[in-house]
């Protein structure tokens, strides 16, 4: 099982040196990957009609693919994972271009996690239809893979048209596409189209049931579940330090292929507090 870190998007701040130091420290500690959350806009909770959601305009989010372009040149080995990029609120060809560029500049270290998101305000502001997002994402994934694999693409779908055009540069290898989401329709979609599942946090017994469910859908889709990855998180606010190694062992036994430690929300106010926990976590899990 590969061990990663959740980039503390809402707490890292805007100082580029802190962003650099965090990523380089995680790589230096031997972590396998860095996973970052994605939001373009945050809504004002005091807007007319109100607003309910886990994030507002007060939480800082670095734009995820620009962030990874920056980190590509500052790191050597660590995998960069969007966890997840909200694909249907974006133009597909532009995502293909940006992701290909990150893959090229990082030497093939990008894993693209995608999902449909929950924030309707972002869809409205970006000019995309919130209500058809689940239907559109399947065609988007098909188009992404076509654009990454071919110098020229002719594509005519329900929502996209590419008239004999292509990206340059192309990635040297296919970019893995993993899916977020937990609804049954999302699990069936990822089983058909995805290389893996980036799961939201849930108790271990529930996660065990959901993993078996998605593996069943992978088999129904005519695919080998052994080739389908599972990525989840260990939250230090939910699991005490003396339980980190035990939880990692349990996840590995369940067939989880990737697990990332999440230090956000623990009340840390400095970069060093995050990094100290990363060092402690890595030592505990390795031991």
C-alpha positions, 0 to 999 in steps of 0.5 A: 500500500502506498502512503501519501499526504493530503496537501493542507489546502485551506491552511497552507497559506499563500506563501509560495515558500511554504507550499514548496517546503511542504511538498519537498518535506513530504517527498524527503520523508518518503511519502509516495504521493501528494493529494490536493483538493479542488475548488475554483470559487467559494460562495458567500454564506450570507448571500441572498437565500443563504448557503450551506457547504463545507467550504465558503469564500473564506477558505483558501484553495490554490488552483490545483493544476497550476499548483502541480505545475509549480510543484513539478519543478520543485520535486523529483519523485512524489506523485501529484494527485488531484483528489478530486478535480471537478471535471464537468465544471471545466472545459474538457480540452483545456483540462486535457491540455493542462493535465498533459502539461503537468504530466510532461513537466513532472516526468509522468507523475500526475494521477488525475482524480475526477468527480462531479462536485457539489457546489452549484455556485461554481458551475453557475460562475463557470458557465456549466450545467450543474444538473447534467454533470453526472451524464457529461463526465463519462464523455469527458473521460473518453475525450481526455483519453483520446486527446492524450493518446493521439496527435490529432482527434476527430470527435463528435459527441453529445457535448463535445466536438473536436474537428481534427485537432490535437494537443502538443506536447502529449504525455509520454504515457496514459495519465491515470484517471481515478474517480471520486464519489460515493453514490451508487451511480458514481461507483458504477461509472468508475467501475466502467471507466476509471483506474481507481476510486478516491474514496471519501472518509468513512468508518472502516466497516462501511468502507469494507462494504463499499469496496466490495460493492465497487469491485462487484461493479468492476467485474460486471463491467468485464474488468479485473478488480485486481487492476482497480485501485482504492485510495482513502484517507487517515484523518488525525482528527479521527484516529489517535496517534496510537491507532495510525499503524493499526488503521493502515494495516487494516486498510491494507488487509482490505485491499486499499492500495493508497492511503493518505494522512490528512492533517487539516482541521487539527487546529494547526497554525504553522507549517511546522506543526503539519510537518511534525505530524507527517514525520511522526505518522511516517515513522509509526506506519513504517515501524 
